[in-house]
Amino acid sequence: MTTPLLKDPVRKILAAALLVFPCVFILVFIMHFRRFTDFFQFHEHYVPASPARVVAALIANHNQTPLIHDPHMVGYLALPVFTLCAFALYVLGRGARPFVSAVTLMITIAGSIYMGGVFAMWTAFYRGLGLVDPANLAGATATFAAMTAPHGAFLVTTALAKLAMIGLGAQALVLVGTRVTPLWSIVCVALGCLMFLAFWDLDNWMLIGTVMILVGFIPMRTALLHEVDSTSAQLPG
């Protein structure tokens, strides 16, 4: 027998977030590719582009494209939806494992704050360099290289941003054995988060990881809409 759809608007919003967040992040990664073939250039480790080339291109562009066309800005604006996804997984798991669900929720939310810092930094760097006078190219290049080097505040913020995906993957694993959602959907979300972490800053790998998260979210969205959680679907045994 099919469980009727619920009328709770909060659950409807949380269910929508499970689709909106991964779809927006897929768009963010696609926006990083200049050509279709760029997607197929897979690498094991991230190698930063030459600061001189990046800065020269940004100064030459002179912010001709609108701010909303910057993928970092799109990701930054979408982060509130990411937090709604965290709350959605918490709602699904809190009945069976309230303490672990709360802890993993806090990890995800904390990581989303630092991830906002990462997106904000890159947006500020790119838009700021677009206003630099070409006569100051050398100084701008040296400054950009220093500010994006993997140490200090930049490294700390980037490292802490990874808590967002660590927490989200852990939230999915909380649902194992609760009968809320199929095991394969939990595995999809957990592996998607793991791929996101393992290939940080590699857009094609992270795009694939986000697609896996989207696929895993679909049954979880259905569970929310039918008001199925770990209170109504108890642990086996």
N, C-alpha and C positions, 0 to 999 in steps of 0.2 A: 504494500500500500504506500502510495506516495504521500509524503508529508506536505501539507499545504504551505504555500508561501506566507511568510510572516508580514505583519504590517508595521513592525518596529522601524522607524525611519533611521535610527542610529545604525542598526545592522545593515540596512540598505546602503548607507553611505560607506560603511566599512567594506561591504562587499564590492561596491564600485571601485573603491581605492585599490583593491587587489588586482583589478584590471588596468586602471589608469596608470599606476606607478610603473609597472614593468613596460607598458607600451610607450610611455614618455621617455623612459631611460633607453629603450631600444632606439627611439628617434634621436636621442642625444648622441649615441654612439654612431649612428648612421651619418649624422651631421659632421662627424670628424673625418669622413672619407671624402676625398676630393674626386676620386674616380671609383667606379664599381670594382675594378680589379684590386684596389687597395685592400679590400676585405680579405682577399686570399693571401695576403702577405703575412703569414703566421711566424711569430718569433717566440722563443722560450723566455727571453728576458727583455725588459724595457730598456731601450737605449734612447736617451733624450736627444732631440734634434739640436743641431748646432745653435747656440744662443745668437751668434752673429747672423745666421740665416733667418731665424725667427724674428729677431728685432728689426732687421732690415725690411722684412716683408710687412710687419705691422706698421712701421713708420711710413712705408710707401703706400699702404692701404689707407692710412689716415682716417680710420673709423668710418669708412664710406658705407659699410653695411650696418643696418640697425642693430641695436644692442640685443634685441630678442633673437637675432640670428646667431648669436654666440651660444654654442652648445653648453658652455659652463653656466650661462645665465638661465637657460632652460632647465638644466638639472637643479640649479639653486632654487628656482621657483617651484619645482616639483617636490622638494623635500618634505613639505607638510603632508603630502599624500603618502610619502614613505612612512611617516609616523603613524598614520591611520592604518597602514598595513600591519604595523607592529601591534597596534591595539586589536586589530582583527584576529591575529593569531593568539593574542592573550585571551580574548573572549572564548575562542575555541578550546583552549587548554586549561583555563583556570578551574574548571569544575573538578577535574581529576588530579591536577598537580598545581594547586594555587601558589605555593611558595616558589617553585621552580619557574612557573609561568611569569610571576612578578619579577623575579631576578633577571630572567632573559629579556623581558620587556624593558627593564631599566637599562640594560646593556645596549639594546638596540637604539633606544631613545638618546642615550648619551653619545653613541657613535654618530647618530644623525646630526647632532649639534656640531661635532667636529668635521663631519663631511660637509656641512654648510660652510665651514671655514675654508675648506679646500676649494670648493666651487667659487666662493667669494674672492679668494686670493687670485685664482687664475683669471677670473673676470676682470678684477682690478688691474692685474698686470697687463693683460692684453689691451684693454681699453685705454689705460694710461699711456702705454707705449705708442698707441695710435695718435697721441697728441704731441709727441716729441718732435722737435725740429730736427730735420735730417743732419744739420750741422753738428748735433750732439750724439750722433750714432755710436761713437766709440764709448762714451760715458754711459749711454743707455744700455749698451751691450754688456759692459762690465757690471753694471748694477743688476741687470736681469740675471746674469750668470750667478752672481753672489746670492741673490734673493731666492733662487730656485735650486741652489745646491742642497744635496741631501744631508743637512745638519741643522742644528738649532731649532728655532720655532717652526720652520717649514717641515722638518722631519717629524717633530713631535705631533703637529697637527695632522699630517698625512697618516702617521702610524695610528693615532687615536681614531681617525675616521674609519679605519678598518673594523672597529668595534661594531659598526652598524651592520655589516654583513655577518660578522661572527654571531652577533645577537640574533639576527633574523634566522640564520641557519639553525641556531640552538632552539629558537622558538618552534621551528618546524619539527625538530627532533622530539620536543616535549610531547607532541601528538602521537608518537609511536605507541601502539597498543591501546589507544583510546577509542578506536572504531569511529572516530569523527570523520576521517577522510582516508581514502585508500593509501596503503603504504607507498605505492609508486609515486604519489603526489608529494609525500613527505621527502622521499629520496630525491625527487626532481628539485625541490626548493633547496635542500641541503647541499646537493652537488652543484647547483647553480651558484650558491653563495661561495662554495669552496673554489669554484673556477674563477669567480670574481676576485677572490683574495689571492689565489695562486698566480694570476696573470694581471695583477693590478697595473693600470695605465696602458694595457694592451687592448685597444678598443674592440678588435674583432673577437678575441676570446671573451671579453666581458659582455659583448653583445650576445654571444652564444649562451653564456651563463644566465643572462637576464631572460632570454627566451625560455630556458629551462625553469626559471622561477615562475614565469608567466604560466607555463603549462601546469606546474604544480599548484599554482594558486586557483586554478579553475574549479577543481573539486572542493577546495576550501571555501570558495565563494558560494558554491551551491549549498554547502553545509550551513553557512551563515544565513542565507536566504530562506532556508527551510528550518531555521532555528534549531539546528542540531549542534550540540557542543558536548564536551566531556562530562557534563552533568546528566544529560539524557542518554549518552552512549558511554556507559561505564567501562572501566578497565575489565578485561576478561578474567574469569576465575572468581 
